[in-house]
């Protein structure tokens, strides 16, 4: 059974590298509320599970006897436990980590090919945050629904009168001429990868420009954007400095870089920044939202999705203060109702909506359905 409130959090680290196991165990046990066990591969891990069921599993993908992906799929089918993937995030392993999220893993942390011990020690705070966030999904109905392999999203059924806001303040600009000043900015963390996919997949090619911050490691965002580009009708790509935001395109902030927006005439331009982390995050949702408040003002639509912590809440409040449409994902569809909750506390969200209605809001035209 999961730990009760006040009980220690029990984490099982499964990795064939003794250095990684030892380092993660030492790092996690710095928090007195966390207990740790280790296993060299999934077969040893199964023995540990029979002795005590963990609250969170930290899992490598490349191991002898049984690889992490095979075991993850088995867990999600038989006994779902929140899993954090710890893996190299270059080339095929970035794609494998993304598939693991689609199979039900909660989060991903990067493991370099060299200097493992120093990297994990330098990243200690972020790893602790990630494990705590994973533990928070144990009782999430949304995670339990999404732990199976993702199915293609279907367009929202509007016959029932689903809500969608009227974004336009006057006549609709001519997007074909590059004069569409509407802008959608999205922020997410734990549970956000599948929420973003759910929102983007059915959007029409003439939807407003979109800028996205999803908390994830450097090297992983390119694979994330490429995967979205495969399944979406719109173009999705990792952002580059100086790139223009145009209708029908979504830009994803590059890992370890803030995404800042600027205005140039009737266009918005992306800038990648190596400025210090904000609220321990780089990229930070607050940085994106605050830049959108300055550059787009009332023409922006700010959307804050699933995630632990409070990144994005203050930025969403600034967007609302300048007259933008602001939306927070509702608790029922959030894997972790942390960031949206903080936005609601700040009265930053005009609307608190489930994913399907958020998607309908982005696709809205001049008339409310």
C-alpha positions as a Markdown table, in Angstrom:
| # | Residue | x | y | z |
|---|---|---|---|---|
| 1 | Unk | 0.0 | 0.0 | 0.0 |
| 2 | Unk | 1.2 | 3.6 | -0.6 |
| 3 | Unk | 2.7 | 5.4 | 2.4 |
| 4 | Unk | 0.2 | 7.2 | 4.6 |
| 5 | Unk | 0.5 | 10.9 | 5.3 |
| 6 | Unk | 3.5 | 11.3 | 7.6 |
| 7 | Unk | 5.0 | 8.0 | 6.7 |
| 8 | Unk | 8.5 | 7.9 | 5.0 |
| 9 | Unk | 8.4 | 7.9 | 1.2 |
| 10 | Unk | 9.8 | 4.6 | 0.0 |
| 11 | Unk | 11.8 | 4.8 | -3.3 |
| 12 | Unk | 13.3 | 1.9 | -5.2 |
| 13 | Unk | 16.2 | 2.7 | -7.5 |
| 14 | Unk | 16.7 | 0.2 | -10.3 |
| 15 | Unk | 19.9 | 0.7 | -12.3 |
| 16 | Unk | 22.7 | -1.7 | -13.4 |
| 17 | Unk | 25.4 | 0.9 | -12.5 |
| 18 | Unk | 26.6 | 0.6 | -8.9 |
| 19 | Unk | 27.8 | 4.2 | -9.0 |
| 20 | Unk | 24.4 | 5.5 | -10.0 |
| 21 | Unk | 22.6 | 3.3 | -7.4 |
| 22 | Unk | 25.0 | 4.4 | -4.6 |
| 23 | Unk | 24.9 | 8.1 | -5.6 |
| 24 | Unk | 21.1 | 8.2 | -5.9 |
| 25 | Unk | 20.6 | 6.4 | -2.6 |
| 26 | Unk | 22.9 | 8.8 | -0.8 |
| 27 | Unk | 21.3 | 11.8 | -2.5 |
| 28 | Unk | 17.7 | 10.8 | -1.7 |
| 29 | Unk | 18.5 | 9.8 | 1.8 |
| 30 | Unk | 19.6 | 13.3 | 2.5 |
| 31 | Unk | 15.8 | 13.9 | 3.0 |
| 32 | Unk | 14.9 | 12.2 | 6.3 |
| 33 | Unk | 11.4 | 11.6 | 4.9 |
| 34 | Unk | 12.7 | 9.3 | 2.2 |
| 35 | Unk | 13.7 | 5.7 | 2.5 |
| 36 | Unk | 15.6 | 4.0 | -0.4 |
| 37 | Unk | 16.2 | 0.5 | -1.6 |
| 38 | Unk | 18.2 | -0.5 | -4.7 |
| 39 | Unk | 18.2 | -3.2 | -7.3 |
| 40 | Unk | 20.6 | -3.9 | -10.2 |
| 41 | Unk | 17.9 | -4.9 | -12.7 |
| 42 | Unk | 14.1 | -5.5 | -12.9 |
| 43 | Unk | 14.4 | -9.2 | -11.9 |
| 44 | Unk | 16.1 | -8.2 | -8.6 |
| 45 | Unk | 13.6 | -5.4 | -8.3 |
| 46 | Unk | 10.7 | -7.8 | -8.5 |
| 47 | Unk | 12.1 | -9.6 | -5.4 |
| 48 | Unk | 12.2 | -6.2 | -3.6 |
| 49 | Unk | 8.6 | -5.5 | -4.6 |
| 50 | Unk | 7.5 | -8.7 | -3.0 |
| 51 | Unk | 9.0 | -7.5 | 0.3 |
| 52 | Unk | 7.7 | -4.0 | 0.2 |
| 53 | Unk | 5.8 | -2.0 | -2.4 |
| 54 | Unk | 7.6 | 1.3 | -3.2 |
| 55 | Unk | 5.9 | 4.7 | -3.6 |
| 56 | Unk | 8.2 | 5.6 | -6.5 |
| 57 | Unk | 10.6 | 3.7 | -8.7 |
| 58 | Unk | 13.6 | 5.4 | -10.3 |
| 59 | Unk | 14.3 | 3.3 | -13.4 |
| 60 | Unk | 17.2 | 3.0 | -15.9 |
| 61 | Unk | 16.2 | 2.0 | -19.4 |
| 62 | Unk | 19.3 | 0.1 | -20.5 |
| 63 | Unk | 19.9 | -3.0 | -18.2 |
| 64 | Unk | 20.9 | -6.6 | -18.6 |
| 65 | Unk | 18.5 | -9.5 | -18.4 |
| 66 | Unk | 15.4 | -7.2 | -18.8 |
| 67 | Unk | 15.4 | -3.7 | -20.1 |
| 68 | Unk | 13.6 | -0.9 | -18.3 |
| 69 | Unk | 11.0 | -0.3 | -21.0 |
| 70 | Unk | 9.8 | -4.0 | -20.9 |
| 71 | Unk | 9.5 | -3.8 | -17.1 |
| 72 | Unk | 7.7 | -0.5 | -17.2 |
| 73 | Unk | 5.1 | -1.9 | -19.6 |
| 74 | Unk | 4.7 | -4.9 | -17.3 |
| 75 | Unk | 4.3 | -2.6 | -14.2 |
| 76 | Unk | 1.7 | -0.4 | -15.9 |
| 77 | Unk | -0.4 | -3.4 | -16.9 |
| 78 | Unk | -0.2 | -5.3 | -13.6 |
| 79 | Unk | 0.6 | -3.0 | -10.7 |
| 80 | Unk | 1.0 | 0.7 | -11.6 |
| 81 | Unk | 3.6 | 2.5 | -9.5 |
| 82 | Unk | 4.8 | 6.0 | -10.3 |
| 83 | Unk | 8.1 | 5.7 | -12.3 |
| 84 | Unk | 10.8 | 8.2 | -12.9 |
| 85 | Unk | 13.1 | 7.4 | -15.8 |
| 86 | Unk | 16.8 | 8.0 | -15.2 |
| 87 | Unk | 18.6 | 7.6 | -18.5 |
| 88 | Unk | 21.0 | 9.2 | -21.0 |
| 89 | Unk | 18.9 | 11.5 | -23.2 |
| 90 | Unk | 20.9 | 11.6 | -26.4 |
| 91 | Unk | 19.8 | 10.0 | -29.7 |
| 92 | Unk | 17.8 | 6.9 | -29.4 |
| 93 | Unk | 17.7 | 7.1 | -25.6 |
| 94 | Unk | 15.9 | 10.4 | -25.8 |
| 95 | Unk | 13.3 | 8.8 | -28.0 |
| 96 | Unk | 13.1 | 5.8 | -25.6 |
| 97 | Unk | 12.6 | 8.1 | -22.7 |
| 98 | Unk | 9.8 | 9.8 | -24.5 |
| 99 | Unk | 8.1 | 6.5 | -25.3 |
| 100 | Unk | 8.4 | 5.6 | -21.6 |
| 101 | Unk | 6.4 | 8.7 | -20.7 |
| 102 | Unk | 3.8 | 7.6 | -23.3 |
| 103 | Unk | 3.8 | 4.2 | -21.6 |
| 104 | Unk | 3.0 | 5.7 | -18.2 |
| 105 | Unk | 6.2 | 7.0 | -16.6 |
| 106 | Unk | 5.7 | 10.2 | -14.7 |
| 107 | Unk | 9.0 | 12.1 | -15.3 |
| 108 | Unk | 12.5 | 11.8 | -16.8 |
| 109 | Unk | 15.8 | 12.8 | -15.3 |
| 110 | Unk | 19.0 | 12.9 | -17.4 |
| 111 | Unk | 22.0 | 10.7 | -16.7 |
| 112 | Unk | 25.2 | 11.7 | -18.5 |
| 113 | Unk | 27.5 | 9.2 | -20.1 |
| 114 | Unk | 30.5 | 10.5 | -18.1 |
| 115 | Unk | 30.9 | 12.2 | -14.7 |
| 116 | Unk | 27.8 | 10.4 | -13.3 |
| 117 | Unk | 28.5 | 11.0 | -9.7 |
| 118 | Unk | 29.3 | 14.8 | -10.0 |
| 119 | Unk | 26.3 | 15.3 | -12.2 |
| 120 | Unk | 23.8 | 13.6 | -9.8 |
| 121 | Unk | 25.3 | 15.5 | -6.9 |
| 122 | Unk | 25.0 | 18.8 | -8.7 |
| 123 | Unk | 21.4 | 18.0 | -9.7 |
| 124 | Unk | 20.4 | 16.8 | -6.3 |
| 125 | Unk | 17.7 | 19.4 | -5.6 |
| 126 | Unk | 16.0 | 18.8 | -9.0 |
| 127 | Unk | 16.1 | 15.1 | -8.5 |
| 128 | Unk | 14.5 | 15.3 | -5.1 |
| 129 | Unk | 11.8 | 17.6 | -6.5 |
| 130 | Unk | 11.2 | 15.1 | -9.3 |
| 131 | Unk | 10.8 | 12.2 | -6.9 |
| 132 | Unk | 8.4 | 14.1 | -4.7 |
| 133 | Unk | 6.4 | 15.1 | -7.7 |
| 134 | Unk | 6.2 | 11.5 | -8.8 |
| 135 | Unk | 4.9 | 10.5 | -5.4 |
| 136 | Unk | 2.2 | 13.0 | -5.7 |
| 137 | Unk | 0.6 | 11.2 | -8.6 |
| 138 | Unk | -0.1 | 8.0 | -6.7 |
| 139 | Unk | -3.8 | 8.9 | -6.1 |
| 140 | Unk | -4.3 | 10.9 | -9.3 |
| 141 | Unk | -7.3 | 9.6 | -11.4 |
| 142 | Unk | -5.8 | 11.4 | -14.4 |
| 143 | Unk | -2.5 | 9.4 | -14.1 |
| 144 | Unk | -4.4 | 6.2 | -13.7 |
| 145 | Unk | -6.3 | 6.9 | -16.9 |
| 146 | Unk | -3.1 | 7.7 | -18.8 |
| 147 | Unk | -0.8 | 5.0 | -17.6 |
| 148 | Unk | -1.7 | 2.8 | -20.6 |
| 149 | Unk | -0.2 | 3.5 | -24.0 |
| 150 | Unk | -1.6 | 6.8 | -25.4 |
| 151 | Unk | -4.3 | 6.6 | -28.0 |
| 152 | Unk | -4.7 | 9.2 | -30.7 |
| 153 | Unk | -6.7 | 12.1 | -29.4 |
| 154 | Unk | -10.1 | 12.8 | -31.0 |
| 155 | Unk | -11.4 | 16.3 | -31.7 |
| 156 | Unk | -13.6 | 17.6 | -28.9 |
| 157 | Unk | -17.4 | 17.0 | -29.4 |
| 158 | Unk | -18.9 | 20.4 | -29.4 |
| 159 | Unk | -22.5 | 19.3 | -29.9 |
| 160 | Unk | -23.0 | 19.5 | -26.2 |
| 161 | Unk | -22.2 | 23.2 | -26.1 |
| 162 | Unk | -18.6 | 23.0 | -24.8 |
| 163 | Unk | -17.3 | 26.3 | -23.6 |
| 164 | Unk | -14.8 | 28.3 | -25.7 |
| 165 | Unk | -13.9 | 32.0 | -25.3 |
| 166 | Unk | -14.1 | 34.7 | -27.8 |
| 167 | Unk | -10.5 | 35.8 | -28.1 |
| 168 | Unk | -10.8 | 38.6 | -30.6 |
| 169 | Unk | -11.1 | 42.2 | -29.7 |
| 170 | Unk | -12.6 | 43.4 | -33.0 |
| 171 | Unk | -12.3 | 42.0 | -36.5 |
| 172 | Unk | -10.1 | 39.0 | -36.9 |
| 173 | Unk | -6.7 | 39.9 | -38.4 |
| 174 | Unk | -5.6 | 38.3 | -41.7 |
| 175 | Unk | -3.4 | 35.4 | -40.6 |
| 176 | Unk | -2.4 | 34.7 | -44.2 |
| 177 | Unk | -0.8 | 38.1 | -44.3 |
| 178 | Unk | 1.1 | 37.5 | -41.1 |
| 179 | Unk | -1.0 | 40.0 | -39.1 |
| 180 | Unk | -2.6 | 37.6 | -36.6 |
| 181 | Unk | -1.6 | 39.1 | -33.3 |
| 182 | Unk | -3.2 | 36.3 | -31.1 |
| 183 | Unk | -0.7 | 34.3 | -29.2 |
| 184 | Unk | -1.0 | 31.2 | -27.0 |
| 185 | Unk | 1.5 | 30.4 | -24.3 |
| 186 | Unk | 1.5 | 27.1 | -22.4 |
| 187 | Unk | 3.3 | 26.0 | -19.3 |
| 188 | Unk | 3.5 | 22.6 | -17.8 |
| 189 | Unk | 5.6 | 20.2 | -15.6 |
| 190 | Unk | 4.9 | 16.8 | -14.2 |
| 191 | Unk | 2.1 | 15.2 | -16.2 |
| 192 | Unk | 2.4 | 17.9 | -18.8 |
| 193 | Unk | 3.8 | 16.0 | -21.8 |
| 194 | Unk | 0.7 | 14.0 | -22.4 |
| 195 | Unk | -1.6 | 17.0 | -21.5 |
| 196 | Unk | 0.3 | 19.1 | -24.2 |
| 197 | Unk | -0.1 | 16.3 | -26.7 |
| 198 | Unk | -3.8 | 16.0 | -25.9 |
| 199 | Unk | -4.3 | 19.7 | -26.6 |
| 200 | Unk | -2.1 | 20.1 | -29.7 |
| 201 | Unk | -2.8 | 16.9 | -31.6 |
| 202 | Unk | -6.2 | 17.9 | -33.1 |
| 203 | Unk | -5.5 | 21.6 | -33.6 |
| 204 | Unk | -6.1 | 23.0 | -37.1 |
| 205 | Unk | -3.2 | 24.2 | -39.2 |
| 206 | Unk | -4.5 | 27.8 | -39.0 |
| 207 | Unk | -4.5 | 27.9 | -35.1 |
| 208 | Unk | -2.7 | 30.9 | -33.4 |
| 209 | Unk | 1.1 | 30.7 | -32.8 |
| 210 | Unk | 2.0 | 28.7 | -29.7 |
| 211 | Unk | 4.9 | 28.9 | -27.4 |
| 212 | Unk | 5.5 | 26.1 | -24.8 |
| 213 | Unk | 7.6 | 25.6 | -21.7 |
| 214 | Unk | 7.6 | 22.0 | -20.4 |
| 215 | Unk | 10.0 | 21.3 | -17.6 |
| 216 | Unk | 12.4 | 18.7 | -19.0 |
| 217 | Unk | 16.1 | 18.1 | -19.2 |
| 218 | Unk | 18.4 | 19.4 | -21.9 |
| 219 | Unk | 18.6 | 17.1 | -24.9 |
| 220 | Unk | 15.1 | 15.8 | -24.4 |
| 221 | Unk | 13.1 | 18.8 | -25.7 |
| 222 | Unk | 14.1 | 18.2 | -29.3 |
| 223 | Unk | 12.8 | 14.6 | -29.2 |
| 224 | Unk | 9.7 | 15.8 | -27.5 |
| 225 | Unk | 9.0 | 18.4 | -30.2 |
| 226 | Unk | 9.8 | 15.9 | -33.0 |
| 227 | Unk | 7.4 | 13.4 | -31.5 |
| 228 | Unk | 4.6 | 16.0 | -31.3 |
| 229 | Unk | 5.3 | 17.1 | -34.9 |
| 230 | Unk | 4.7 | 13.5 | -36.0 |
| 231 | Unk | 1.3 | 13.2 | -34.5 |
| 232 | Unk | -0.1 | 16.8 | -34.8 |
| 233 | Unk | -1.7 | 18.6 | -37.7 |
| 234 | Unk | 0.3 | 21.7 | -36.8 |
| 235 | Unk | 4.1 | 22.1 | -37.0 |
| 236 | Unk | 5.9 | 21.5 | -33.7 |
| 237 | Unk | 9.6 | 22.2 | -33.2 |
| 238 | Unk | 12.2 | 23.1 | -30.6 |
| 239 | Unk | 12.6 | 26.9 | -30.5 |
| 240 | Unk | 15.6 | 28.7 | -31.9 |
| 241 | Unk | 16.7 | 32.3 | -31.1 |
| 242 | Unk | 15.4 | 34.8 | -33.6 |
| 243 | Unk | 12.7 | 32.4 | -34.9 |
| 244 | Unk | 9.3 | 33.9 | -35.7 |
| 245 | Unk | 6.1 | 32.6 | -34.2 |
| 246 | Unk | 3.5 | 32.0 | -36.9 |
| 247 | Unk | 0.0 | 30.5 | -37.1 |
| 248 | Unk | 0.0 | 26.8 | -37.3 |
| 249 | Unk | 3.4 | 26.4 | -35.5 |
| 250 | Unk | 4.2 | 25.6 | -31.8 |
| 251 | Unk | 7.7 | 26.3 | -30.4 |
| 252 | Unk | 8.9 | 24.2 | -27.5 |
| 253 | Unk | 11.5 | 25.8 | -25.1 |
| 254 | Unk | 14.9 | 24.1 | -25.3 |
| 255 | Unk | 15.9 | 22.3 | -22.2 |
| 256 | Unk | 18.1 | 24.4 | -19.9 |
| 257 | Unk | 17.1 | 27.6 | -21.7 |
| 258 | Unk | 14.4 | 30.2 | -20.9 |
| 259 | Unk | 12.1 | 31.0 | -23.8 |
| 260 | Unk | 11.5 | 34.8 | -24.0 |
| 261 | Unk | 9.2 | 36.4 | -26.5 |
| 262 | Unk | 9.7 | 39.8 | -28.2 |
| 263 | Unk | 7.5 | 41.9 | -30.6 |
| 264 | Unk | 8.7 | 43.0 | -34.0 |
| 265 | Unk | 6.0 | 44.9 | -35.8 |
| 266 | Unk | 3.1 | 42.5 | -36.3 |
| 267 | Unk | 5.2 | 39.4 | -35.4 |
| 268 | Unk | 6.5 | 37.7 | -32.3 |
| 269 | Unk | 10.1 | 36.5 | -32.1 |
| 270 | Unk | 11.6 | 33.8 | -29.8 |
| 271 | Unk | 14.8 | 34.3 | -27.8 |
| 272 | Unk | 16.6 | 31.6 | -25.9 |
| 273 | Unk | 18.2 | 32.8 | -22.7 |
| 274 | Unk | 20.8 | 31.2 | -20.4 |
| 275 | Unk | 19.8 | 33.6 | -17.5 |
| 276 | Unk | 19.7 | 32.0 | -14.0 |
| 277 | Unk | 16.9 | 29.6 | -13.2 |
| 278 | Unk | 13.7 | 31.1 | -11.9 |
| 279 | Unk | 12.1 | 29.2 | -9.0 |
| 280 | Unk | 14.7 | 26.5 | -9.7 |
| 281 | Unk | 13.6 | 26.1 | -13.3 |
| 282 | Unk | 15.2 | 26.8 | -16.6 |
| 283 | Unk | 13.2 | 27.0 | -18.7 |
| 284 | Unk | 10.7 | 28.7 | -16.5 |
| 285 | Unk | 7.0 | 29.1 | -17.2 |
| 286 | Unk | 7.0 | 32.4 | -15.4 |
| 287 | Unk | 9.7 | 33.8 | -17.7 |
| 288 | Unk | 7.6 | 32.9 | -20.8 |
| 289 | Unk | 4.3 | 34.2 | -19.4 |
| 290 | Unk | 5.8 | 37.4 | -18.2 |
| 291 | Unk | 7.4 | 38.1 | -21.6 |
| 292 | Unk | 4.0 | 37.4 | -23.3 |
| 293 | Unk | 2.3 | 39.8 | -20.9 |
| 294 | Unk | 4.8 | 42.5 | -22.1 |
| 295 | Unk | 4.8 | 41.7 | -25.8 |
| 296 | Unk | 1.3 | 40.5 | -26.5 |
| 297 | Unk | -0.8 | 41.9 | -23.6 |
| 298 | Unk | -4.5 | 41.4 | -24.1 |
| 299 | Unk | -3.9 | 39.4 | -27.3 |
| 300 | Unk | -2.4 | 36.6 | -25.4 |
| 301 | Unk | -4.0 | 33.4 | -24.1 |
| 302 | Unk | -2.1 | 31.9 | -21.1 |
| 303 | Unk | -2.6 | 28.2 | -20.2 |
| 304 | Unk | -1.2 | 26.5 | -17.1 |
| 305 | Unk | -1.2 | 22.8 | -17.1 |
| 306 | Unk | -0.3 | 19.9 | -14.7 |
| 307 | Unk | 2.8 | 20.2 | -12.6 |
| 308 | Unk | 4.2 | 20.3 | -9.1 |
| 309 | Unk | 5.2 | 23.6 | -7.5 |
| 310 | Unk | 4.2 | 27.2 | -8.3 |
| 311 | Unk | 6.1 | 28.0 | -11.5 |
| 312 | Unk | 3.8 | 29.9 | -13.9 |
| 313 | Unk | 1.3 | 31.1 | -11.3 |
| 314 | Unk | 2.7 | 34.6 | -11.0 |
| 315 | Unk | 3.2 | 34.8 | -14.7 |
| 316 | Unk | -0.4 | 33.9 | -15.4 |
| 317 | Unk | -1.5 | 36.6 | -12.9 |
| 318 | Unk | 0.5 | 39.1 | -14.9 |
| 319 | Unk | -1.2 | 38.0 | -18.1 |
| 320 | Unk | -4.6 | 38.4 | -16.5 |
| 321 | Unk | -3.6 | 41.8 | -15.2 |
| 322 | Unk | -2.9 | 43.0 | -18.8 |
| 323 | Unk | -6.3 | 41.7 | -20.1 |
| 324 | Unk | -5.1 | 38.3 | -21.5 |
| 325 | Unk | -7.3 | 35.2 | -21.4 |
| 326 | Unk | -6.0 | 33.0 | -18.7 |
| 327 | Unk | -6.8 | 29.3 | -18.2 |
| 328 | Unk | -5.7 | 26.7 | -15.6 |
| 329 | Unk | -6.2 | 23.0 | -16.0 |
| 330 | Unk | -8.8 | 21.5 | -13.6 |
| 331 | Unk | -7.9 | 19.1 | -10.8 |
| 332 | Unk | -9.8 | 16.2 | -12.3 |
| 333 | Unk | -7.7 | 16.0 | -15.4 |
| 334 | Unk | -4.3 | 17.0 | -13.8 |
| 335 | Unk | -1.8 | 14.4 | -13.0 |
| 336 | Unk | -0.4 | 16.8 | -10.4 |
| 337 | Unk | -2.7 | 19.7 | -9.4 |
| 338 | Unk | 0.1 | 21.9 | -8.1 |
| 339 | Unk | 0.9 | 24.7 | -10.5 |
| 340 | Unk | -2.7 | 25.2 | -11.5 |
| 341 | Unk | -3.8 | 25.2 | -7.9 |
| 342 | Unk | -1.3 | 28.0 | -7.1 |
| 343 | Unk | -2.6 | 30.0 | -10.0 |
| 344 | Unk | -6.2 | 29.6 | -8.7 |
| 345 | Unk | -5.0 | 30.8 | -5.3 |
| 346 | Unk | -3.6 | 34.0 | -6.9 |
| 347 | Unk | -6.9 | 34.5 | -8.8 |
| 348 | Unk | -4.7 | 34.3 | -11.9 |
| 349 | Unk | -7.1 | 32.0 | -13.9 |
| 350 | Unk | -10.2 | 33.4 | -15.4 |
| 351 | Unk | -11.2 | 29.8 | -16.3 |
| 352 | Unk | -10.4 | 26.4 | -14.7 |
| 353 | Unk | -11.1 | 23.8 | -17.4 |
| 354 | Unk | -10.6 | 20.2 | -18.4 |
| 355 | Unk | -8.2 | 19.4 | -21.2 |
| 356 | Unk | -10.9 | 19.0 | -23.9 |
| 357 | Unk | -12.3 | 22.4 | -23.2 |
| 358 | Unk | -8.8 | 24.0 | -23.2 |
| 359 | Unk | -8.2 | 22.5 | -26.6 |
| 360 | Unk | -11.5 | 23.9 | -27.8 |
| 361 | Unk | -10.6 | 27.3 | -26.5 |
| 362 | Unk | -7.4 | 27.4 | -28.6 |
| 363 | Unk | -9.2 | 26.4 | -31.7 |
| 364 | Unk | -12.1 | 28.9 | -31.1 |
| 365 | Unk | -12.9 | 31.3 | -33.9 |
| 366 | Unk | -15.0 | 34.4 | -33.9 |
| 367 | Unk | -18.1 | 32.7 | -32.6 |
| 368 | Unk | -18.6 | 30.7 | -29.3 |
| 369 | Unk | -19.9 | 27.2 | -30.3 |
